Amino acid sequence: MKNTLTALTVVLAGLSWSNAPGARAAEKASKGALLVPAADIKWTEVPEMAGVQIAAVDGDPSKGASHFFIKFVGGFSAPLHHHTANHFVTVVAGTLLLTVDGNEQKLPPGSFFAFSNKTKHTTSCAAGADCVLSVDARGKWDVVPEKEKAAKK
C-alpha cells in the first residue's frame, strides 16, 4: 500500500467536518451534554489515502480543537511525522504500533497515549483488525512529514 503523509496533509487541510453528525449534535446539545450514539457516527474516506477514515464528533479538526475518531485499515503504515496540536488518544480497536525515538510500542484496545511539542513518530496498525482511535486534539489537526536522515555510509 502506497501511503504518503504529504497527500494526507493536503487532503486533511481540504476537508471540512462542519457538517459532520457530531458537529450537528454539538449544536443541538443542551445543558452541557453532547451525546453521539455509535449509529450516528459517520465515517468519511480520506481521499487519496487508502485505508484511512475520519469521523468528527465535536468541533472541526480542520479549524481547531476537536474530538474525532480516526480509523486505519489493518496493515496501514505512516512514515515519520508529527502533529502541531497537542493531542490525547485512546485506542478503541485494533493494535496500534507507535515508534518514538526508535522505540516501538504495541498499544492494544484500551491503551492511551499523548503527544505534545510536535513529538516525531511513526504510526502503524498491526495486520488483522482495523485500528480505531479516539482523538482529543487541542488545536487544528495536521500531519507534518519529517525528513528522514540519510543513511550513513
C-alpha positions in Angstrom: 0.0 0.0 0.0 1.5 3.3 -1.0 0.7 6.0 1.6 2.3 9.4 1.8 1.8 11.8 4.6 2.1 14.7 2.2 -1.1 13.6 0.5 -2.8 13.1 3.9 -1.8 16.7 4.9 -3.2 18.1 1.7 -6.4 16.1 2.0 -7.0 16.8 5.6 -6.4 20.5 5.1 -9.1 20.5 2.3 -11.7 18.6 4.2 -14.4 20.3 6.2 -16.0 18.5 9.1 -18.5 21.2 9.9 -21.4 19.1 8.5 -20.4 16.0 10.4 -23.1 14.4 12.6 -21.1 15.2 15.7 -20.9 18.9 14.8 -24.7 18.9 14.3 -25.1 17.1 17.6 -22.9 19.7 19.4 -25.2 22.4 18.1 -28.2 20.6 19.5 -26.6 19.8 22.8 -28.3 21.4 25.8 -27.3 21.9 29.4 -23.7 20.9 28.6 -24.4 17.5 27.3 -23.1 16.0 24.0 -24.4 12.5 23.2 -23.3 10.8 20.0 -24.6 7.2 19.7 -22.3 4.9 17.7 -25.0 4.6 15.0 -24.8 8.3 14.4 -21.1 8.4 13.8 -20.5 8.9 10.1 -17.1 7.9 8.7 -15.6 9.8 5.8 -13.0 8.2 3.5 -9.9 10.3 3.3 -9.4 10.8 -0.4 -6.1 9.5 -1.9 -5.3 7.8 1.4 -6.4 4.2 1.0 -7.3 2.7 4.3 -7.9 5.9 6.3 -11.2 7.2 7.5 -12.1 10.0 9.9 -15.3 10.9 11.9 -15.7 14.2 13.8 -17.9 14.1 16.8 -17.2 17.5 18.3 -15.7 20.6 16.7 -13.9 20.8 13.3 -10.4 19.2 13.2 -9.5 21.4 10.2 -10.2 24.6 12.2 -9.3 24.0 15.8 -9.7 22.0 18.9 -11.9 18.9 18.4 -12.7 15.3 19.2 -12.8 12.8 16.4 -12.2 9.2 15.5 -9.6 8.0 13.0 -9.6 4.6 11.5 -6.6 2.8 9.9 -7.1 -0.4 8.0 -5.1 -3.3 9.4 -1.6 -3.2 7.9 -1.6 0.6 7.4 1.7 2.4 8.0 2.7 6.1 8.1 6.3 7.3 7.9 7.9 9.6 10.4 5.8 12.7 11.1 4.4 15.0 13.8 1.2 16.9 14.6 1.3 20.6 15.5 -1.5 20.3 18.1 -1.0 18.5 21.4 -3.3 15.5 21.4 -4.6 12.7 23.6 -5.6 9.4 22.2 -7.3 6.2 23.3 -7.0 3.1 21.2 -10.6 1.8 20.7 -9.9 -1.2 18.4 -7.0 -3.0 16.8 -3.4 -2.9 17.8 -1.6 0.4 17.1 2.2 0.4 16.7 3.9 3.6 17.6 7.6 4.3 17.3 9.1 7.2 19.1 12.8 7.8 19.3 13.4 4.4 17.7 11.4 2.5 20.4 8.3 0.7 19.1 5.4 0.3 21.5 2.4 -2.0 20.8 -0.9 -0.5 22.1 -3.9 -2.8 22.2 -7.5 -1.6 22.8 -7.9 0.5 25.9 -4.4 1.9 25.7 -3.7 5.6 25.9 -1.0 7.9 24.6 -0.5 11.7 24.4 1.9 13.7 22.2 2.9 17.3 22.8 5.6 19.6 21.5 5.4 18.1 17.9 6.6 14.6 19.0 8.1 12.8 16.0 6.7 9.3 15.5 5.7 6.6 13.0 2.3 5.0 13.2 1.2 1.6 12.0 -1.8 -0.6 12.5 -1.0 -4.3 13.0 -2.3 -6.6 10.3 -5.7 -8.0 11.0 -8.2 -5.8 12.8 -8.6 -2.2 11.8 -7.3 0.4 14.3 -9.8 2.9 15.6 -8.5 5.8 17.7 -10.5 8.4 19.7 -8.6 11.7 19.5 -8.8 14.8 21.7 -6.9 17.4 19.7 -6.2 20.7 21.4 -5.8 22.6 18.2 -6.1 22.4 14.4 -5.3 18.8 13.3 -2.5 18.4 10.8 0.1 15.8 9.7 3.6 17.2 9.1 6.0 14.8 7.4 9.5 14.7 8.8 12.6 14.5 6.6 14.3 11.2 7.4 18.0 11.4 7.9 20.1 10.0 5.1 21.5 6.6 5.9 25.2 6.8 6.9 27.5 5.0 4.5 
